[in-house]
């Protein structure tokens, strides 16, 4: 009799354990991938935005022009050597173009600007507006007419004329300077360029 009670108790504990873990594969913490976060703070967004711009300024487009001007070269048959011999196809610049919008591009910048408004922190937003200008200037300088005004609000944005985008960005720089001269604490050390020093950002 004692043995049956022991087995019954163990069976009951097993049922409770299994029923208590019924959502162990669908719980929020179980499905969240720490290597692919779906949300980020403004201080987490900023270094990614700046890193994206570093990559734009010094990445594939700059490298390719350097090769075509015969100032540098790729070796060992890698893509840099192949592109250096003018072997270009319609996919060669997809990554460079998309970086204007994704992976630290315009979408992340606009998200961070919204968060700066919510704090509110005008100095922080002014720095982000300078970064938005740098980001979009890279795109418009390289590809001419590209989506800008509707790029964040539409899944099929219109292509804005190149000169119109330049005009929009000049106005954005003026707004950025005004914002950096306003209230707020800024990003501090989260800014990889000037550690949040708005005087240096305005000079730049």
Number of C-alpha atoms within 10 A of each C-alpha: 5 7 8 9 10 11 11 12 11 12 12 12 12 12 10 11 11 12 10 10 10 10 11 12 10 10 11 10 10 10 10 12 10 8 6 7 8 8 8 12 10 20 18 12 18 24 17 17 25 22 15 19 22 12 15 22 15 10 13 17 17 12 19 21 14 14 19 14 11 10 10 14 17 16 10 8 9 9 13 18 17 15 21 21 14 11 11 11 8 6 7 14 12 9 12 17 18 13 19 26 20 15 15 20 23 23 18 21 25 16 15 24 21 14 17 22 12 9 11 15 20 22 25 31 27 28 27 24 25 21 22 27 22 18 25 22 18 18 23 21 12 13 11 16 17 21 22 23 15 13 17 16 10 10 8 10 14 14 15 17 14 19 12 13 22 16 10 14 19 13 12 17 20 14 16 26 20 14 20 27 15 15 12 16 15 23 23 14 13 16 18 14 12 15 14 20 18 22 12 11 18 17 7 7
